Amino acid sequence: MNRYPRDMRGHGPTPPDPQWPGDARIALQFVVNYEEGGENCVLHGDPASEAFLSDIPGAAPWPGQRHWNMESIYDYGARAGFWRLHRLFTEAGIAPTVYGVATALARSPEQVAAMKASGWEIASHGLKWIEHKDMQEAEERAAIAEAVRLHEEVVGERPRGWYTGRCSVNTVRLVAEEGGFDYVSDCYDDDLPYWRAFGQRDQLMIPYTLEANDMRFAASPGWVTGGDFEAYLTDAFDTLYAEGQAGAPKMMTVGLHCRLIGRPGKIAGLKRFLEHVQRHERVWCPRRIDIAQHWARVHPPARAERPSAMSRERFVAVFAPVLGPAAWLAERAWALELGPAHDSAVGLHNAFCRAFRRAGPEARSALAADSAGGLSADAACDGFEQALLERLKEVLP
């Protein structure tokens, strides 16, 4: 049977109350991606130069050659952009999370010392800032292990958070299987953290962002001025803050890159955004590890049997009694493309109704014949579907 792995339901129509510290209306989290020195470069043994996320329009890899201009742009992020960001956050009293590429951190000891002295969290951004989509599983597993080893060697402690960015279909599973991370952020699918099961491990996922992100200074359509970035961040913050005031607090992440936002004309917009934020009360600006620890304490993982993960035999055993005279629907519903979206009363009700409607007029007539009171087929079917939903709500949330 086809088991659809994507989770289109998430927290559902009523997300949990995150209960942010200080009764905060929003958790506003800043990420500084430190990639400078970890990008593709033939000096580092790579087959070609970097071509991603720079101010060079239409850049392409140069096989076997150094791209002096590209290297220079990345170097700006380490030499000037990082320090400009460091001053801004230090003056604002905010400690961001760093997504640190291990090889980039190894080439930037002064920047690492400044991060540590300021209490910034240094999470892992992988071994190198390269594409992973075509990596074989064994190769990627080895790269994850080496990233952790080098990170611990350079920083003095192992990373507790992970974000690859340019990941493969195996990345999140492999990182979860590594077993040492409080959270993984290779997802963009929610405004709140959530747990995901990988075998016997419950891995906390803290979604990242590609939209409230300065990378769009290097993409089209994207930001042109610091004011563009500021306006977008302000609108996102105001919307989420209002939702928090209405009783449904969320999380907002802002993604930054030293070589991009670290330029004078761009960082001005970020500075104005911070000033806007600081005019609001009950705003929590944590590191991602702080969010992870809080969520694990307030919303620990709670495993429950999921219909979409049941074997045919188990599915039939659980739901055939609920279906009553239409017990035959259990096997037909199981054969549909069931996923996490069907692990609720409403979701599974939809699957059973689909299977029933697909069965045709003979099934409708048979149900009418089994019903009391001589109901028409239409009335019997409507009554069955309504009653089934109520019965399912007694079994599933």
VMD Tcl script that draws the C-alpha trace (Angstrom):
set ca {
  {0.00 0.00 0.00}
  {1.20 3.51 -0.78}
  {1.93 5.35 2.46}
  {2.15 9.06 1.75}
  {4.95 10.51 3.94}
  {4.06 14.20 3.82}
  {2.20 15.62 6.82}
  {-0.44 18.04 5.55}
  {-2.23 18.26 8.88}
  {0.43 19.34 11.35}
  {-1.01 20.75 14.56}
  {-4.46 20.84 12.98}
  {-7.04 23.64 13.30}
  {-6.21 24.32 16.95}
  {-2.44 24.59 17.45}
  {-1.12 24.07 20.98}
  {-0.41 27.04 23.22}
  {3.40 27.24 23.24}
  {3.31 28.91 26.66}
  {6.34 31.02 25.82}
  {8.28 32.31 28.83}
  {7.01 35.56 30.30}
  {3.65 34.97 28.61}
  {5.25 36.26 25.40}
  {2.95 36.95 22.48}
  {5.62 35.83 20.00}
  {8.96 34.04 19.95}
  {11.17 36.02 17.55}
  {14.30 34.11 16.65}
  {17.28 35.29 14.59}
  {19.63 32.96 12.70}
  {23.04 34.05 11.42}
  {24.22 31.65 8.73}
  {28.02 31.47 8.89}
  {29.06 29.92 5.57}
  {32.05 32.03 4.61}
  {34.99 29.69 4.12}
  {32.79 26.62 3.80}
  {31.51 27.30 0.29}
  {32.63 25.56 -2.89}
  {36.19 26.57 -3.71}
  {38.96 24.68 -5.51}
  {41.33 25.77 -2.73}
  {39.26 23.53 -0.43}
  {39.39 20.54 -2.75}
  {36.06 21.21 -4.46}
  {35.65 20.60 -8.21}
  {34.39 24.11 -8.98}
  {33.76 27.57 -7.57}
  {30.64 28.63 -5.65}
  {27.60 30.00 -7.48}
  {24.95 30.29 -4.76}
  {23.70 33.27 -2.73}
  {25.97 36.09 -3.73}
  {25.62 39.55 -5.24}
  {26.86 38.29 -8.64}
  {23.79 37.99 -10.91}
  {23.55 34.71 -12.78}
  {26.71 33.27 -11.27}
  {27.69 29.80 -12.45}
  {30.30 27.34 -11.15}
  {33.74 27.53 -12.75}
  {34.97 23.93 -12.98}
  {38.57 23.59 -11.88}
  {39.04 27.34 -11.44}
  {39.03 29.87 -8.63}
  {36.38 32.56 -8.95}
  {38.20 35.50 -7.41}
  {35.15 37.77 -7.31}
  {32.97 35.13 -5.69}
  {35.62 34.38 -3.08}
  {35.91 38.10 -2.36}
  {32.18 38.44 -1.75}
  {32.18 35.55 0.69}
  {35.30 36.98 2.36}
  {33.42 40.23 2.95}
  {30.94 38.35 5.08}
  {33.72 37.14 7.38}
  {35.86 40.29 7.34}
  {33.17 42.98 7.69}
  {29.61 41.68 7.60}
  {29.94 39.40 10.60}
  {31.31 42.15 12.83}
  {28.58 44.56 11.78}
  {25.95 41.97 12.71}
  {27.79 41.17 15.94}
  {27.73 44.82 17.00}
  {24.04 45.18 16.11}
  {22.87 42.17 18.10}
  {25.19 42.87 21.01}
  {23.86 46.42 21.33}
  {20.28 45.12 21.09}
  {20.92 42.54 23.81}
  {19.90 39.65 21.54}
  {21.79 36.37 21.23}
  {20.99 34.72 17.88}
  {21.64 31.17 16.76}
  {24.48 30.63 14.33}
  {24.13 28.01 11.64}
  {27.84 27.34 11.40}
  {29.34 25.35 8.54}
  {32.06 23.35 10.29}
  {34.81 24.11 7.76}
  {33.84 27.80 7.77}
  {34.06 27.94 11.57}
  {37.47 26.26 11.41}
  {38.73 29.08 9.17}
  {37.32 31.85 11.42}
  {38.69 31.53 14.98}
  {38.16 35.19 15.93}
  {34.53 35.11 14.84}
  {33.95 31.88 16.77}
  {35.50 33.43 19.87}
  {33.17 36.43 19.54}
  {30.11 34.19 19.13}
  {30.99 32.25 22.26}
  {31.82 35.33 24.31}
  {28.42 36.82 23.45}
  {26.47 33.69 24.36}
  {25.41 32.93 20.80}
  {24.33 29.36 20.12}
  {26.46 27.71 17.44}
  {24.43 25.02 15.71}
  {25.71 22.91 12.84}
  {25.17 23.89 9.22}
  {26.90 20.77 7.95}
  {30.49 20.04 7.03}
  {30.62 22.16 3.89}
  {28.22 24.63 2.26}
  {27.57 22.41 -0.73}
  {24.66 20.59 -2.38}
  {23.67 17.26 -0.81}
  {20.85 16.11 -3.09}
  {23.00 13.65 -5.07}
  {25.01 12.30 -2.14}
  {24.84 8.59 -1.50}
  {23.45 7.75 1.93}
  {26.75 6.42 3.26}
  {28.60 9.51 2.03}
  {26.13 11.88 3.66}
  {26.13 9.93 6.91}
  {29.92 10.21 7.00}
  {29.74 13.95 6.27}
  {27.32 14.46 9.17}
  {29.64 12.59 11.52}
  {32.66 14.59 10.35}
  {30.72 17.86 10.73}
  {29.98 17.01 14.36}
  {33.59 15.98 15.01}
  {35.10 19.12 13.47}
  {32.51 21.39 15.09}
  {33.32 20.01 18.53}
  {37.04 20.37 17.85}
  {36.71 24.01 16.77}
  {33.98 25.25 19.12}
  {34.78 23.13 22.16}
  {31.40 21.44 22.38}
  {29.21 19.44 20.02}
  {26.34 21.19 18.21}
  {22.87 20.59 19.62}
  {20.99 21.91 16.60}
  {21.28 21.06 12.91}
  {20.38 22.70 9.60}
  {21.79 21.52 6.28}
  {19.83 23.78 3.93}
  {20.94 22.23 0.67}
  {19.75 18.81 1.80}
  {18.90 15.45 0.27}
  {15.78 13.38 0.79}
  {17.72 11.41 3.42}
  {19.18 14.31 5.41}
  {16.62 14.73 8.18}
  {16.39 10.99 8.82}
  {20.18 10.63 8.92}
  {20.55 13.54 11.32}
  {17.84 12.12 13.56}
  {19.55 8.73 13.48}
  {22.81 10.38 14.56}
  {20.91 10.83 17.79}
  {22.64 13.80 19.38}
  {20.58 16.77 18.28}
  {17.98 18.56 20.38}
  {16.40 19.88 17.19}
  {16.60 19.77 13.41}
  {15.53 22.75 11.28}
  {15.49 21.34 7.73}
  {11.78 22.12 7.33}
  {9.66 25.18 6.56}
  {6.21 23.79 7.25}
  {4.89 25.44 10.41}
  {4.90 28.44 12.73}
  {5.52 26.21 15.75}
  {7.89 23.34 16.57}
  {6.66 19.77 16.36}
  {7.86 16.21 16.97}
  {8.56 13.71 14.23}
  {9.18 10.01 14.79}
  {12.16 8.26 13.19}
  {12.08 4.65 14.31}
  {12.24 4.74 18.09}
  {13.52 8.33 18.20}
  {11.25 11.35 18.57}
  {13.07 14.23 16.88}
  {12.05 17.82 17.55}
  {11.67 19.88 14.38}
  {11.96 23.66 14.63}
  {10.95 25.07 11.23}
  {13.24 27.56 9.51}
  {12.34 30.18 6.89}
  {13.31 31.03 3.33}
  {10.94 33.99 3.09}
  {11.79 36.18 6.11}
  {15.33 35.72 4.93}
  {17.94 38.05 3.49}
  {18.78 35.41 0.85}
  {16.19 37.17 -1.27}
  {18.67 40.00 -1.74}
  {20.39 37.46 -4.00}
  {17.26 36.01 -5.64}
  {14.55 37.16 -8.01}
  {11.96 38.20 -7.06}
  {13.56 39.53 -3.94}
  {14.64 42.47 -1.86}
  {16.34 45.46 -3.49}
  {16.74 47.84 -0.56}
  {17.05 47.43 3.18}
  {13.59 49.00 3.35}
  {12.09 46.12 1.34}
  {13.40 43.63 3.88}
  {12.31 45.80 6.78}
  {8.76 46.15 5.46}
  {8.34 42.42 5.01}
  {9.74 41.57 8.44}
  {7.53 44.22 10.04}
  {4.39 42.90 8.36}
  {5.20 39.33 9.39}
  {5.96 40.37 12.96}
  {2.82 42.49 13.30}
  {0.60 39.70 11.96}
  {2.05 37.07 14.30}
  {2.08 39.45 17.26}
  {-1.62 40.14 16.72}
  {-2.32 36.40 16.60}
  {-0.47 36.07 19.87}
  {-2.49 38.81 21.46}
  {-5.63 36.99 20.28}
  {-4.52 33.88 22.17}
  {-2.53 31.89 19.60}
  {1.19 32.73 19.99}
  {3.57 31.59 17.28}
  {7.24 31.62 16.38}
  {8.93 33.84 13.80}
  {12.39 33.18 12.40}
  {14.57 35.69 10.56}
  {17.35 34.22 8.42}
  {20.53 36.25 7.87}
  {23.84 35.87 6.03}
  {26.94 37.87 6.88}
  {27.86 38.60 3.24}
  {24.31 39.78 2.43}
  {22.68 41.62 5.35}
  {26.15 42.63 6.53}
  {26.35 45.28 3.79}
  {25.66 48.83 5.07}
  {22.65 49.55 2.88}
  {20.97 46.27 3.79}
  {21.60 46.14 7.51}
  {19.94 49.53 7.96}
  {16.59 47.85 7.31}
  {17.30 45.14 9.89}
  {18.26 47.80 12.42}
  {14.97 49.65 11.93}
  {13.08 46.36 12.28}
  {14.76 45.69 15.63}
  {13.76 49.16 16.78}
  {10.17 48.37 15.79}
  {10.27 45.10 17.74}
  {11.67 46.79 20.83}
  {8.65 49.07 20.98}
  {6.51 46.02 21.80}
  {6.09 44.23 25.11}
  {6.08 40.48 25.73}
  {8.42 39.58 22.85}
  {10.76 36.66 23.54}
  {13.97 36.65 21.47}
  {15.55 33.27 22.24}
  {18.19 31.12 20.64}
  {16.87 28.02 18.92}
  {18.25 25.78 21.65}
  {16.16 27.78 24.13}
  {13.05 27.07 22.07}
  {13.99 23.38 21.89}
  {14.44 23.07 25.64}
  {11.22 24.95 26.34}
  {9.17 22.86 23.89}
  {10.57 19.57 25.19}
  {9.59 20.58 28.71}
  {6.13 22.00 27.97}
  {5.15 19.79 25.02}
  {7.11 16.53 25.32}
  {6.60 13.90 22.63}
  {3.56 11.70 23.07}
  {3.30 8.72 20.77}
  {-0.08 7.33 19.78}
  {-1.12 4.64 17.35}
  {-1.77 6.23 13.97}
  {-4.32 4.80 11.51}
  {-2.14 5.70 8.53}
  {0.70 3.57 9.93}
  {-1.42 0.51 10.80}
  {-1.14 -2.80 8.99}
  {-4.22 -3.96 7.09}
  {-5.02 -6.48 9.79}
  {-4.76 -3.97 12.61}
  {-6.72 -1.32 10.72}
  {-9.58 -3.71 10.05}
  {-9.59 -4.98 13.63}
  {-9.82 -1.44 15.03}
  {-12.31 0.13 12.64}
  {-14.56 -2.62 11.34}
  {-16.55 -2.59 14.62}
  {-16.91 1.20 14.35}
  {-18.30 0.86 10.83}
  {-21.10 -1.50 11.87}
  {-23.06 -2.75 8.83}
  {-20.44 -1.23 6.54}
  {-17.49 -3.09 8.11}
  {-16.39 -4.05 4.60}
  {-15.31 -0.42 4.12}
  {-12.30 -0.90 6.41}
  {-10.19 -2.73 3.87}
  {-11.21 -0.39 1.07}
  {-10.32 2.71 3.06}
  {-6.99 1.18 4.11}
  {-6.11 0.73 0.44}
  {-6.43 4.47 -0.21}
  {-3.48 6.85 0.05}
  {-3.61 7.42 3.79}
  {-1.21 9.80 5.51}
  {-0.93 11.93 8.64}
  {-3.86 14.03 7.41}
  {-6.08 10.99 7.99}
  {-4.95 10.39 11.57}
  {-7.89 12.32 12.97}
  {-11.61 11.69 13.19}
  {-12.34 14.14 10.36}
  {-9.52 12.82 8.18}
  {-10.42 9.17 8.57}
  {-14.12 9.95 8.14}
  {-13.26 11.44 4.78}
  {-11.40 8.28 3.79}
  {-14.30 6.02 4.76}
  {-16.78 8.26 2.93}
  {-14.61 8.16 -0.19}
  {-14.47 4.39 -0.07}
  {-18.23 4.22 0.46}
  {-19.07 6.63 -2.35}
  {-16.72 4.75 -4.66}
  {-18.54 1.48 -3.92}
  {-21.49 2.46 -6.09}
  {-25.31 2.19 -5.95}
  {-25.34 -1.46 -4.85}
  {-23.63 -0.54 -1.60}
  {-26.05 2.33 -1.05}
  {-29.03 0.03 -1.57}
  {-27.58 -2.57 0.78}
  {-27.12 0.03 3.50}
  {-30.70 1.23 3.06}
  {-31.93 -2.34 3.37}
  {-30.01 -2.74 6.64}
  {-31.34 0.51 8.10}
  {-34.37 0.73 10.33}
  {-37.49 2.55 9.25}
  {-37.35 1.86 5.52}
  {-35.15 4.86 4.70}
  {-34.32 5.72 1.14}
  {-30.77 4.99 -0.02}
  {-29.87 8.70 0.07}
  {-31.29 9.21 3.56}
  {-29.65 6.03 4.86}
  {-26.28 7.03 3.44}
  {-26.48 10.57 4.85}
  {-27.43 9.22 8.24}
  {-24.62 6.66 8.15}
  {-21.99 9.26 7.28}
  {-23.13 11.62 10.04}
  {-23.29 8.89 12.66}
  {-19.90 7.52 11.58}
  {-18.19 10.83 12.26}
  {-19.54 10.88 15.80}
  {-18.36 7.33 16.40}
  {-14.90 8.13 15.04}
  {-14.61 11.12 17.38}
  {-14.90 8.67 20.26}
  {-11.89 6.76 18.93}
  {-9.67 9.51 17.48}
  {-9.02 13.19 18.37}
}
mol new
graphics top color blue
foreach p $ca { graphics top sphere $p radius 0.5 }
foreach p [lrange $ca 0 end-1] q [lrange $ca 1 end] { graphics top cylinder $p $q radius 0.2 }
display resetview
